[in-house]
Amino acid sequence: MSSRSIYRTLRPVLSSSVVSSGLGTGHGINGHVISHLPTIRFLSSDTSSSATGNRLPGNPVRTADGKVISTYWGIPPTKITKPDGSAWKWNCFQPWDSYKPDVSIDVTKHHKPANFTDKFAYWTVQSLKIPVQLFFQRKHMCHAMLLETVAAVPGMVGGMLLHLKSLRRFEHSGGWIKALLEEAENERMHLMTFIELSQPKWYERAIVFAVQGVFFNAYFLSYVVSPKLAHRITGYLEEEAVNSYTEFLNDIDAGKFKNSPAPAIAIDYWRLPKDATLRDVVFVIRADEAHHRDINHYASDIQFQGRELKEAPAPIGYH
């Protein structure tokens, strides 16, 4: 078929697409406004005028350097604003992903080892804690960044393996896939918050690279062999995370660590007041870690009772 014949065939479709396009505005969650751009399918991923032969339709979104963001496949980017009318600046999470943590959670709770598996998990974590404390000592920010790169692994591994199990067995997960992936994403957001305050040095990045590679594979194998052991290890890791953030708070209160203003990403993610400080951020992160502690000990307890996770509803909806 000639190019002229193709054009005659597609002309009605293209004309109707252009006519029907337009800007629409809807109201999002909690008063956030979402503006939708024209849903026109470009025939090329190149959104410059030379690719289409005409001006770009509507009001295309541009990056800071003026480049147009492609709407290829007809999936337009959205513009979201806060209730005060200011632009929502984060792409890594949306307003409906933000939440207020339960800071009333008991941060002193400890699961006492009751059997060999519990004791093995507990002493494994204790043995890993010693070199970490010797290396970081009172360098809380560096310690927190390393901690979050490790803490974000178990939820992703557990959620991934449960996802594959659900597909393989044609069965529901009881909400545990979502709960564990929420945990992993929440831990990652902790890290994204801390890097707004401090950038790791080259040797700290090297340590993270090595630790993550070893820990991911070790945790993957432990979850395949014994999920109840893996969740118990994570529960004890989270207990240590809670303790480390408690020490962080104590040093801030004692004036040993500067209580700087909270980064904007933390204010939006945890719905903190505009005058929030680093102490407020560490306080809510500690509450998150305590929640993860309880989830993983709960998951391990379910399996110690000879049941599968899907038999007990997952505690989703916290994040």
Secondary structure, DSSP 8 states (H G I E B T S, - for coil): --HHHHHHHHHHHHHHHHHH---EEEE-GGG-EEEE------SSS--SHHHHSS---S---B-TTS-B---GGG---EEEE-TTS-B---SSS-GGG-----TTS-SS------SHHHHHHHHHHHHHHHHHHHHHTT-HHHHHHHHHHHHHHHHHHHHHHHHHHHHHHT---TTHHHHHHHHHHHHHHHHHHHTTT----HHHHHHHHHHHHHHHHHHHHHHHH-HHHHHHHHHHHHHHHHHHHHHHHHHHHTTSS---B--HHHHHHTT--TT-BHHHHHHHHHHHHHHHHHHHHHHHHHHHTT--GGGS-------
